Each structure stands twice: as structure tokens, then as C-alpha cells.
Amino acid sequence: MSSGKNRSDVKPGLRVKIILKKDQRTGTLTEGVVKDLLTNSSTHPHGIKVRLEDGQVGRVQQIL
């Protein structure tokens, strides 16, 4: 299982668990399907930022 810190691992259509901005304190993960990649750099220490198909935006914590 990949951690979602490398942009090359994250693709539209993948099922992932992300952490939303509002959940960063609690660590609650939200599951969904990637629609858009919002991080342009090849890696990010907190996870690649994505938009899910339902419109929620967060950083990828796990790729399922």
C-alpha cells in the first residue's frame, strides 16, 4: 500500500483515503475516488492534495 506522498502514485479514478483540512487535528480520514490532483510538485511531505469526485479536497494518506 502506498502512502500518497508521491504524485506519480496518485491517479484520477483511484480509491484513496484523504485527510480534510478540518480533520487535520483529529486525524479522521475520508474515503473517496480521486477526480483531480491539486499538488503540482512530485512529492509532498503531508500527502498529495486531491479533489475527490464528490468535491471534497484533502491530502492523500492512503491509496486503497
N, CA, C, O and CB atoms as a CASP TS submission, in Angstrom:
PFRMAT TS
TARGET T0000
AUTHOR 0000-0000-0000
METHOD Language model
MODEL 1
PARENT N/A
ATOM      1  N   MET     1       0.852  -1.203   0.000  1.00  0.00           N
ATOM      2  CA  MET     1       0.000   0.000   0.000  1.00  0.00           C
ATOM      3  C   MET     1       0.882   1.245   0.000  1.00  0.00           C
ATOM      4  O   MET     1       1.830   1.340   0.780  1.00  0.00           O
ATOM      5  CB  MET     1      -0.961   0.010   1.236  1.00  0.00           C
ATOM      6  N   SER     2       0.576   2.172  -0.852  1.00  0.00           N
ATOM      7  CA  SER     2       1.356   3.394  -0.971  1.00  0.00           C
ATOM      8  C   SER     2       0.805   4.466  -0.035  1.00  0.00           C
ATOM      9  O   SER     2      -0.367   4.447   0.343  1.00  0.00           O
ATOM     10  CB  SER     2       1.356   3.895  -2.423  1.00  0.00           C
ATOM     11  N   SER     3       1.680   5.398   0.326  1.00  0.00           N
ATOM     12  CA  SER     3       1.289   6.402   1.318  1.00  0.00           C
ATOM     13  C   SER     3       0.635   7.638   0.709  1.00  0.00           C
ATOM     14  O   SER     3      -0.019   8.400   1.420  1.00  0.00           O
ATOM     15  CB  SER     3       2.490   6.821   2.110  1.00  0.00           C
ATOM     16  N   GLY     4       0.804   7.849  -0.605  1.00  0.00           N
ATOM     17  CA  GLY     4       0.200   9.035  -1.205  1.00  0.00           C
ATOM     18  C   GLY     4       1.050  10.282  -1.134  1.00  0.00           C
ATOM     19  O   GLY     4       0.551  11.383  -1.366  1.00  0.00           O
ATOM     20  N   LYS     5       2.357  10.130  -0.810  1.00  0.00           N
ATOM     21  CA  LYS     5       3.246  11.285  -0.767  1.00  0.00           C
ATOM     22  C   LYS     5       3.901  11.549  -2.130  1.00  0.00           C
ATOM     23  O   LYS     5       4.441  12.631  -2.358  1.00  0.00           O
ATOM     24  CB  LYS     5       4.320  11.077   0.299  1.00  0.00           C
ATOM     25  N   ASN     6       3.854  10.568  -3.029  1.00  0.00           N
ATOM     26  CA  ASN     6       4.440  10.730  -4.362  1.00  0.00           C
ATOM     27  C   ASN     6       3.330  10.956  -5.385  1.00  0.00           C
ATOM     28  O   ASN     6       2.378  10.180  -5.480  1.00  0.00           O
ATOM     29  CB  ASN     6       5.294   9.487  -4.747  1.00  0.00           C
ATOM     30  N   ARG     7       3.477  12.035  -6.144  1.00  0.00           N
ATOM     31  CA  ARG     7       2.447  12.382  -7.123  1.00  0.00           C
ATOM     32  C   ARG     7       2.270  11.274  -8.161  1.00  0.00           C
ATOM     33  O   ARG     7       1.168  11.043  -8.658  1.00  0.00           O
ATOM     34  CB  ARG     7       2.799  13.699  -7.818  1.00  0.00           C
ATOM     35  N   SER     8       3.385  10.584  -8.483  1.00  0.00           N
ATOM     36  CA  SER     8       3.336   9.540  -9.511  1.00  0.00           C
ATOM     37  C   SER     8       2.463   8.356  -9.088  1.00  0.00           C
ATOM     38  O   SER     8       2.002   7.596  -9.939  1.00  0.00           O
ATOM     39  CB  SER     8       4.746   9.051  -9.828  1.00  0.00           C
ATOM     40  N   ASP     9       2.230   8.192  -7.777  1.00  0.00           N
ATOM     41  CA  ASP     9       1.415   7.076  -7.272  1.00  0.00           C
ATOM     42  C   ASP     9      -0.075   7.382  -7.309  1.00  0.00           C
ATOM     43  O   ASP     9      -0.900   6.470  -7.245  1.00  0.00           O
ATOM     44  CB  ASP     9       1.825   6.732  -5.851  1.00  0.00           C
ATOM     45  N   VAL    10      -0.427   8.674  -7.412  1.00  0.00           N
ATOM     46  CA  VAL    10      -1.824   9.100  -7.285  1.00  0.00           C
ATOM     47  C   VAL    10      -2.367   9.407  -8.667  1.00  0.00           C
ATOM     48  O   VAL    10      -1.803  10.226  -9.393  1.00  0.00           O
ATOM     49  CB  VAL    10      -1.958  10.342  -6.349  1.00  0.00           C
ATOM     50  N   LYS    11      -3.467   8.749  -9.036  1.00  0.00           N
ATOM     51  CA  LYS    11      -4.047   8.950 -10.369  1.00  0.00           C
ATOM     52  C   LYS    11      -5.560   9.154 -10.234  1.00  0.00           C
ATOM     53  O   LYS    11      -6.177   8.603  -9.322  1.00  0.00           O
ATOM     54  CB  LYS    11      -3.734   7.732 -11.307  1.00  0.00           C
ATOM     55  N   PRO    12      -6.159   9.938 -11.128  1.00  0.00           N
ATOM     56  CA  PRO    12      -7.621  10.050 -11.125  1.00  0.00           C
ATOM     57  C   PRO    12      -8.251   8.665 -11.260  1.00  0.00           C
ATOM     58  O   PRO    12      -7.776   7.823 -12.021  1.00  0.00           O
ATOM     59  CB  PRO    12      -8.104  10.979 -12.271  1.00  0.00           C
ATOM     60  N   GLY    13      -9.318   8.451 -10.512  1.00  0.00           N
ATOM     61  CA  GLY    13     -10.006   7.163 -10.549  1.00  0.00           C
ATOM     62  C   GLY    13      -9.581   6.212  -9.447  1.00  0.00           C
ATOM     63  O   GLY    13     -10.254   5.209  -9.209  1.00  0.00           O
ATOM     64  N   LEU    14      -8.473   6.505  -8.766  1.00  0.00           N
ATOM     65  CA  LEU    14      -8.033   5.644  -7.662  1.00  0.00           C
ATOM     66  C   LEU    14      -8.878   5.889  -6.426  1.00  0.00           C
ATOM     67  O   LEU    14      -9.316   7.010  -6.167  1.00  0.00           O
ATOM     68  CB  LEU    14      -6.548   5.884  -7.341  1.00  0.00           C
ATOM     69  N   ARG    15      -9.104   4.818  -5.662  1.00  0.00           N
ATOM     70  CA  ARG    15      -9.801   4.927  -4.380  1.00  0.00           C
ATOM     71  C   ARG    15      -8.754   5.228  -3.312  1.00  0.00           C
ATOM     72  O   ARG    15      -7.773   4.498  -3.171  1.00  0.00           O
ATOM     73  CB  ARG    15     -10.606   3.609  -4.040  1.00  0.00           C
ATOM     74  N   VAL    16      -8.966   6.295  -2.571  1.00  0.00           N
ATOM     75  CA  VAL    16      -7.970   6.746  -1.588  1.00  0.00           C
ATOM     76  C   VAL    16      -8.647   7.127  -0.284  1.00  0.00           C
ATOM     77  O   VAL    16      -9.865   7.296  -0.223  1.00  0.00           O
ATOM     78  CB  VAL    16      -7.164   7.941  -2.135  1.00  0.00           C
ATOM     79  N   LYS    17      -7.842   7.258   0.749  1.00  0.00           N
ATOM     80  CA  LYS    17      -8.274   7.891   1.989  1.00  0.00           C
ATOM     81  C   LYS    17      -7.507   9.186   2.120  1.00  0.00           C
ATOM     82  O   LYS    17      -6.278   9.207   2.056  1.00  0.00           O
ATOM     83  CB  LYS    17      -8.045   6.963   3.231  1.00  0.00           C
ATOM     84  N   ILE    18      -8.256  10.283   2.306  1.00  0.00           N
ATOM     85  CA  ILE    18      -7.635  11.600   2.442  1.00  0.00           C
ATOM     86  C   ILE    18      -7.948  12.164   3.827  1.00  0.00           C
ATOM     87  O   ILE    18      -8.869  11.727   4.517  1.00  0.00           O
ATOM     88  CB  ILE    18      -8.130  12.569   1.326  1.00  0.00           C
ATOM     89  N   ILE    19      -7.135  13.157   4.199  1.00  0.00           N
ATOM     90  CA  ILE    19      -7.438  13.917   5.413  1.00  0.00           C
ATOM     91  C   ILE    19      -7.867  15.307   4.976  1.00  0.00           C
ATOM     92  O   ILE    19      -7.143  15.992   4.254  1.00  0.00           O
ATOM     93  CB  ILE    19      -6.202  13.978   6.394  1.00  0.00           C
ATOM     94  N   LEU    20      -9.040  15.715   5.415  1.00  0.00           N
ATOM     95  CA  LEU    20      -9.567  17.040   5.091  1.00  0.00           C
ATOM     96  C   LEU    20      -8.913  18.069   6.003  1.00  0.00           C
ATOM     97  O   LEU    20      -8.476  17.738   7.105  1.00  0.00           O
ATOM     98  CB  LEU    20     -11.118  17.080   5.235  1.00  0.00           C
ATOM     99  N   LYS    21      -8.845  19.317   5.544  1.00  0.00           N
ATOM    100  CA  LYS    21      -8.272  20.404   6.339  1.00  0.00           C
ATOM    101  C   LYS    21      -8.912  20.446   7.740  1.00  0.00           C
ATOM    102  O   LYS    21      -8.215  20.586   8.745  1.00  0.00           O
ATOM    103  CB  LYS    21      -8.469  21.762   5.614  1.00  0.00           C
ATOM    104  N   LYS    22     -10.233  20.323   7.787  1.00  0.00           N
ATOM    105  CA  LYS    22     -10.937  20.418   9.071  1.00  0.00           C
ATOM    106  C   LYS    22     -10.648  19.231   9.988  1.00  0.00           C
ATOM    107  O   LYS    22     -10.877  19.310  11.195  1.00  0.00           O
ATOM    108  CB  LYS    22     -12.432  20.522   8.834  1.00  0.00           C
ATOM    109  N   ASP    23     -10.144  18.125   9.419  1.00  0.00           N
ATOM    110  CA  ASP    23      -9.875  16.918  10.206  1.00  0.00           C
ATOM    111  C   ASP    23      -8.405  16.747  10.571  1.00  0.00           C
ATOM    112  O   ASP    23      -8.029  15.730  11.153  1.00  0.00           O
ATOM    113  CB  ASP    23     -10.338  15.708   9.449  1.00  0.00           C
ATOM    114  N   GLN    24      -7.557  17.744  10.230  1.00  0.00           N
ATOM    115  CA  GLN    24      -6.129  17.577  10.481  1.00  0.00           C
ATOM    116  C   GLN    24      -5.812  17.424  11.967  1.00  0.00           C
ATOM    117  O   GLN    24      -4.858  16.736  12.328  1.00  0.00           O
ATOM    118  CB  GLN    24      -5.368  18.755   9.916  1.00  0.00           C
ATOM    119  N   ARG    25      -6.609  18.064  12.835  1.00  0.00           N
ATOM    120  CA  ARG    25      -6.376  17.918  14.277  1.00  0.00           C
ATOM    121  C   ARG    25      -6.758  16.530  14.773  1.00  0.00           C
ATOM    122  O   ARG    25      -6.053  15.941  15.592  1.00  0.00           O
ATOM    123  CB  ARG    25      -7.161  18.976  15.049  1.00  0.00           C
ATOM    124  N   THR    26      -7.885  16.005  14.272  1.00  0.00           N
ATOM    125  CA  THR    26      -8.399  14.728  14.773  1.00  0.00           C
ATOM    126  C   THR    26      -7.815  13.532  14.039  1.00  0.00           C
ATOM    127  O   THR    26      -7.774  12.427  14.579  1.00  0.00           O
ATOM    128  CB  THR    26      -9.902  14.699  14.662  1.00  0.00           C
ATOM    129  N   GLY    27      -7.358  13.752  12.793  1.00  0.00           N
ATOM    130  CA  GLY    27      -6.816  12.647  12.008  1.00  0.00           C
ATOM    131  C   GLY    27      -7.870  11.777  11.355  1.00  0.00           C
ATOM    132  O   GLY    27      -7.567  10.676  10.895  1.00  0.00           O
ATOM    133  N   THR    28      -9.116  12.260  11.308  1.00  0.00           N
ATOM    134  CA  THR    28     -10.195  11.496  10.675  1.00  0.00           C
ATOM    135  C   THR    28      -9.960  11.411   9.174  1.00  0.00           C
ATOM    136  O   THR    28      -9.717  12.428   8.524  1.00  0.00           O
ATOM    137  CB  THR    28     -11.572  12.139  10.970  1.00  0.00           C
ATOM    138  N   LEU    29     -10.032  10.195   8.616  1.00  0.00           N
ATOM    139  CA  LEU    29      -9.813  10.006   7.186  1.00  0.00           C
ATOM    140  C   LEU    29     -11.145   9.904   6.459  1.00  0.00           C
ATOM    141  O   LEU    29     -12.121   9.380   6.996  1.00  0.00           O
ATOM    142  CB  LEU    29      -8.964   8.751   6.926  1.00  0.00           C
ATOM    143  N   THR    30     -11.172  10.412   5.231  1.00  0.00           N
ATOM    144  CA  THR    30     -12.345  10.376   4.374  1.00  0.00           C
ATOM    145  C   THR    30     -11.998   9.543   3.151  1.00  0.00           C
ATOM    146  O   THR    30     -10.966   9.767   2.518  1.00  0.00           O
ATOM    147  CB  THR    30     -12.809  11.815   3.972  1.00  0.00           C
ATOM    148  N   GLU    31     -12.854   8.583   2.816  1.00  0.00           N
ATOM    149  CA  GLU    31     -12.588   7.716   1.669  1.00  0.00           C
ATOM    150  C   GLU    31     -13.321   8.238   0.447  1.00  0.00           C
ATOM    151  O   GLU    31     -14.445   8.729   0.546  1.00  0.00           O
ATOM    152  CB  GLU    31     -13.006   6.262   1.966  1.00  0.00           C
ATOM    153  N   GLY    32     -12.674   8.128  -0.706  1.00  0.00           N
ATOM    154  CA  GLY    32     -13.318   8.561  -1.929  1.00  0.00           C
ATOM    155  C   GLY    32     -12.479   8.234  -3.147  1.00  0.00           C
ATOM    156  O   GLY    32     -11.441   7.579  -3.050  1.00  0.00           O
ATOM    157  N   VAL    33     -12.947   8.702  -4.300  1.00  0.00           N
ATOM    158  CA  VAL    33     -12.272   8.442  -5.570  1.00  0.00           C
ATOM    159  C   VAL    33     -11.682   9.755  -6.087  1.00  0.00           C
ATOM    160  O   VAL    33     -12.369  10.776  -6.133  1.00  0.00           O
ATOM    161  CB  VAL    33     -13.257   7.817  -6.616  1.00  0.00           C
ATOM    162  N   VAL    34     -10.402   9.722  -6.478  1.00  0.00           N
ATOM    163  CA  VAL    34      -9.696  10.919  -6.939  1.00  0.00           C
ATOM    164  C   VAL    34     -10.301  11.419  -8.245  1.00  0.00           C
ATOM    165  O   VAL    34     -10.506  10.649  -9.183  1.00  0.00           O
ATOM    166  CB  VAL    34      -8.193  10.628  -7.122  1.00  0.00           C
ATOM    167  N   LYS    35     -10.585  12.725  -8.293  1.00  0.00           N
ATOM    168  CA  LYS    35     -11.016  13.364  -9.532  1.00  0.00           C
ATOM    169  C   LYS    35      -9.885  14.198 -10.119  1.00  0.00           C
ATOM    170  O   LYS    35      -9.546  14.043 -11.292  1.00  0.00           O
ATOM    171  CB  LYS    35     -12.257  14.241  -9.288  1.00  0.00           C
ATOM    172  N   ASP    36      -9.294  15.086  -9.310  1.00  0.00           N
ATOM    173  CA  ASP    36      -8.214  15.966  -9.775  1.00  0.00           C
ATOM    174  C   ASP    36      -7.060  15.940  -8.785  1.00  0.00           C
ATOM    175  O   ASP    36      -7.259  15.798  -7.578  1.00  0.00           O
ATOM    176  CB  ASP    36      -8.726  17.416  -9.967  1.00  0.00           C
ATOM    177  N   LEU    37      -5.835  16.081  -9.323  1.00  0.00           N
ATOM    178  CA  LEU    37      -4.654  16.276  -8.482  1.00  0.00           C
ATOM    179  C   LEU    37      -4.410  17.777  -8.379  1.00  0.00           C
ATOM    180  O   LEU    37      -4.359  18.474  -9.393  1.00  0.00           O
ATOM    181  CB  LEU    37      -3.392  15.525  -9.064  1.00  0.00           C
ATOM    182  N   LEU    38      -4.260  18.272  -7.153  1.00  0.00           N
ATOM    183  CA  LEU    38      -4.094  19.707  -6.948  1.00  0.00           C
ATOM    184  C   LEU    38      -2.651  20.081  -6.600  1.00  0.00           C
ATOM    185  O   LEU    38      -2.291  21.256  -6.671  1.00  0.00           O
ATOM    186  CB  LEU    38      -5.027  20.181  -5.849  1.00  0.00           C
ATOM    187  N   THR    39      -1.828  19.114  -6.228  1.00  0.00           N
ATOM    188  CA  THR    39      -0.416  19.375  -5.930  1.00  0.00           C
ATOM    189  C   THR    39       0.381  19.224  -7.223  1.00  0.00           C
ATOM    190  O   THR    39       0.254  18.221  -7.925  1.00  0.00           O
ATOM    191  CB  THR    39       0.126  18.403  -4.817  1.00  0.00           C
ATOM    192  N   ASN    40       1.203  20.224  -7.532  1.00  0.00           N
ATOM    193  CA  ASN    40       1.997  20.172  -8.752  1.00  0.00           C
ATOM    194  C   ASN    40       3.384  19.567  -8.536  1.00  0.00           C
ATOM    195  O   ASN    40       3.974  19.030  -9.474  1.00  0.00           O
ATOM    196  CB  ASN    40       2.135  21.556  -9.323  1.00  0.00           C
ATOM    197  N   SER    41       3.912  19.648  -7.311  1.00  0.00           N
ATOM    198  CA  SER    41       5.244  19.094  -7.069  1.00  0.00           C
ATOM    199  C   SER    41       5.188  17.567  -7.075  1.00  0.00           C
ATOM    200  O   SER    41       4.127  16.978  -6.865  1.00  0.00           O
ATOM    201  CB  SER    41       5.813  19.607  -5.725  1.00  0.00           C
ATOM    202  N   SER    42       6.328  16.933  -7.316  1.00  0.00           N
ATOM    203  CA  SER    42       6.353  15.471  -7.466  1.00  0.00           C
ATOM    204  C   SER    42       6.134  14.754  -6.134  1.00  0.00           C
ATOM    205  O   SER    42       5.634  13.630  -6.109  1.00  0.00           O
ATOM    206  CB  SER    42       7.683  15.027  -8.075  1.00  0.00           C
ATOM    207  N   THR    43       6.505  15.399  -5.030  1.00  0.00           N
ATOM    208  CA  THR    43       6.251  14.801  -3.715  1.00  0.00           C
ATOM    209  C   THR    43       5.781  15.889  -2.764  1.00  0.00           C
ATOM    210  O   THR    43       6.012  17.075  -2.997  1.00  0.00           O
ATOM    211  CB  THR    43       7.526  14.093  -3.157  1.00  0.00           C
ATOM    212  N   HIS    44       5.118  15.473  -1.688  1.00  0.00           N
ATOM    213  CA  HIS    44       4.726  16.417  -0.637  1.00  0.00           C
ATOM    214  C   HIS    44       4.748  15.676   0.690  1.00  0.00           C
ATOM    215  O   HIS    44       4.174  14.593   0.798  1.00  0.00           O
ATOM    216  CB  HIS    44       3.309  17.037  -0.914  1.00  0.00           C
ATOM    217  N   PRO    45       5.406  16.245   1.714  1.00  0.00           N
ATOM    218  CA  PRO    45       5.555  15.516   2.991  1.00  0.00           C
ATOM    219  C   PRO    45       4.235  15.180   3.680  1.00  0.00           C
ATOM    220  O   PRO    45       4.164  14.202   4.424  1.00  0.00           O
ATOM    221  CB  PRO    45       6.396  16.326   3.934  1.00  0.00           C
ATOM    222  N   HIS    46       3.185  15.974   3.445  1.00  0.00           N
ATOM    223  CA  HIS    46       1.904  15.713   4.106  1.00  0.00           C
ATOM    224  C   HIS    46       0.918  14.963   3.214  1.00  0.00           C
ATOM    225  O   HIS    46      -0.215  14.702   3.618  1.00  0.00           O
ATOM    226  CB  HIS    46       1.286  17.014   4.554  1.00  0.00           C
ATOM    227  N   GLY    47       1.353  14.617   1.996  1.00  0.00           N
ATOM    228  CA  GLY    47       0.470  13.913   1.070  1.00  0.00           C
ATOM    229  C   GLY    47       0.058  14.812  -0.083  1.00  0.00           C
ATOM    230  O   GLY    47      -0.031  16.031   0.064  1.00  0.00           O
ATOM    231  N   ILE    48      -0.188  14.202  -1.221  1.00  0.00           N
ATOM    232  CA  ILE    48      -0.597  14.944  -2.414  1.00  0.00           C
ATOM    233  C   ILE    48      -2.032  15.444  -2.234  1.00  0.00           C
ATOM    234  O   ILE    48      -2.920  14.683  -1.848  1.00  0.00           O
ATOM    235  CB  ILE    48      -0.479  14.055  -3.691  1.00  0.00           C
ATOM    236  N   LYS    49      -2.247  16.723  -2.515  1.00  0.00           N
ATOM    237  CA  LYS    49      -3.590  17.292  -2.362  1.00  0.00           C
ATOM    238  C   LYS    49      -4.427  16.934  -3.579  1.00  0.00           C
ATOM    239  O   LYS    49      -3.996  17.115  -4.717  1.00  0.00           O
ATOM    240  CB  LYS    49      -3.529  18.836  -2.176  1.00  0.00           C
ATOM    241  N   VAL    50      -5.630  16.422  -3.328  1.00  0.00           N
ATOM    242  CA  VAL    50      -6.522  15.997  -4.403  1.00  0.00           C
ATOM    243  C   VAL    50      -7.936  16.505  -4.155  1.00  0.00           C
ATOM    244  O   VAL    50      -8.301  16.873  -3.039  1.00  0.00           O
ATOM    245  CB  VAL    50      -6.521  14.466  -4.533  1.00  0.00           C
ATOM    246  N   ARG    51      -8.724  16.515  -5.233  1.00  0.00           N
ATOM    247  CA  ARG    51     -10.161  16.739  -5.125  1.00  0.00           C
ATOM    248  C   ARG    51     -10.828  15.413  -5.433  1.00  0.00           C
ATOM    249  O   ARG    51     -10.517  14.769  -6.435  1.00  0.00           O
ATOM    250  CB  ARG    51     -10.660  17.883  -6.095  1.00  0.00           C
ATOM    251  N   LEU    52     -11.752  15.004  -4.563  1.00  0.00           N
ATOM    252  CA  LEU    52     -12.489  13.769  -4.795  1.00  0.00           C
ATOM    253  C   LEU    52     -13.654  14.031  -5.744  1.00  0.00           C
ATOM    254  O   LEU    52     -14.008  15.181  -6.004  1.00  0.00           O
ATOM    255  CB  LEU    52     -12.997  13.176  -3.462  1.00  0.00           C
ATOM    256  N   GLU    53     -14.250  12.946  -6.260  1.00  0.00           N
ATOM    257  CA  GLU    53     -15.380  13.095  -7.184  1.00  0.00           C
ATOM    258  C   GLU    53     -16.567  13.796  -6.527  1.00  0.00           C
ATOM    259  O   GLU    53     -17.384  14.400  -7.222  1.00  0.00           O
ATOM    260  CB  GLU    53     -15.814  11.730  -7.704  1.00  0.00           C
ATOM    261  N   ASP    54     -16.672  13.724  -5.193  1.00  0.00           N
ATOM    262  CA  ASP    54     -17.774  14.411  -4.508  1.00  0.00           C
ATOM    263  C   ASP    54     -17.433  15.868  -4.171  1.00  0.00           C
ATOM    264  O   ASP    54     -18.235  16.568  -3.552  1.00  0.00           O
ATOM    265  CB  ASP    54     -18.138  13.662  -3.230  1.00  0.00           C
ATOM    266  N   GLY    55     -16.239  16.322  -4.581  1.00  0.00           N
ATOM    267  CA  GLY    55     -15.885  17.723  -4.404  1.00  0.00           C
ATOM    268  C   GLY    55     -15.041  18.029  -3.181  1.00  0.00           C
ATOM    269  O   GLY    55     -14.544  19.147  -3.051  1.00  0.00           O
ATOM    270  N   GLN    56     -14.864  17.072  -2.280  1.00  0.00           N
ATOM    271  CA  GLN    56     -14.056  17.314  -1.085  1.00  0.00           C
ATOM    272  C   GLN    56     -12.581  17.371  -1.461  1.00  0.00           C
ATOM    273  O   GLN    56     -12.126  16.657  -2.355  1.00  0.00           O
ATOM    274  CB  GLN    56     -14.302  16.218  -0.022  1.00  0.00           C
ATOM    275  N   VAL    57     -11.836  18.237  -0.759  1.00  0.00           N
ATOM    276  CA  VAL    57     -10.421  18.423  -1.035  1.00  0.00           C
ATOM    277  C   VAL    57      -9.625  18.056   0.220  1.00  0.00           C
ATOM    278  O   VAL    57      -9.959  18.459   1.334  1.00  0.00           O
ATOM    279  CB  VAL    57     -10.124  19.889  -1.481  1.00  0.00           C
ATOM    280  N   GLY    58      -8.571  17.284   0.003  1.00  0.00           N
ATOM    281  CA  GLY    58      -7.711  16.932   1.121  1.00  0.00           C
ATOM    282  C   GLY    58      -6.429  16.296   0.627  1.00  0.00           C
ATOM    283  O   GLY    58      -6.200  16.182  -0.577  1.00  0.00           O
ATOM    284  N   ARG    59      -5.590  15.881   1.574  1.00  0.00           N
ATOM    285  CA  ARG    59      -4.314  15.265   1.231  1.00  0.00           C
ATOM    286  C   ARG    59      -4.382  13.757   1.378  1.00  0.00           C
ATOM    287  O   ARG    59      -4.906  13.238   2.363  1.00  0.00           O
ATOM    288  CB  ARG    59      -3.197  15.826   2.102  1.00  0.00           C
ATOM    289  N   VAL    60      -3.840  13.056   0.374  1.00  0.00           N
ATOM    290  CA  VAL    60      -3.890  11.603   0.347  1.00  0.00           C
ATOM    291  C   VAL    60      -3.048  11.015   1.476  1.00  0.00           C
ATOM    292  O   VAL    60      -1.860  11.317   1.592  1.00  0.00           O
ATOM    293  CB  VAL    60      -3.409  11.077  -1.009  1.00  0.00           C
ATOM    294  N   GLN    61      -3.659  10.181   2.301  1.00  0.00           N
ATOM    295  CA  GLN    61      -2.964   9.480   3.374  1.00  0.00           C
ATOM    296  C   GLN    61      -2.718   8.010   3.016  1.00  0.00           C
ATOM    297  O   GLN    61      -1.698   7.436   3.396  1.00  0.00           O
ATOM    298  CB  GLN    61      -3.767   9.578   4.671  1.00  0.00           C
ATOM    299  N   GLN    62      -3.650   7.416   2.291  1.00  0.00           N
ATOM    300  CA  GLN    62      -3.536   6.013   1.891  1.00  0.00           C
ATOM    301  C   GLN    62      -4.134   5.836   0.516  1.00  0.00           C
ATOM    302  O   GLN    62      -5.135   6.462   0.165  1.00  0.00           O
ATOM    303  CB  GLN    62      -4.230   5.082   2.909  1.00  0.00           C
ATOM    304  N   ILE    63      -3.494   4.960  -0.264  1.00  0.00           N
ATOM    305  CA  ILE    63      -4.083   4.540  -1.533  1.00  0.00           C
ATOM    306  C   ILE    63      -4.613   3.133  -1.319  1.00  0.00           C
ATOM    307  O   ILE    63      -3.872   2.248  -0.892  1.00  0.00           O
ATOM    308  CB  ILE    63      -3.037   4.597  -2.723  1.00  0.00           C
ATOM    309  N   LEU    64      -5.896   2.920  -1.614  1.00  0.00           N
ATOM    310  CA  LEU    64      -6.525   1.644  -1.293  1.00  0.00           C
ATOM    311  C   LEU    64      -6.413   0.659  -2.455  1.00  0.00           C
ATOM    312  O   LEU    64      -6.892  -0.471  -2.356  1.00  0.00           O
ATOM    313  CB  LEU    64      -7.992   1.856  -0.928  1.00  0.00           C
TER
END
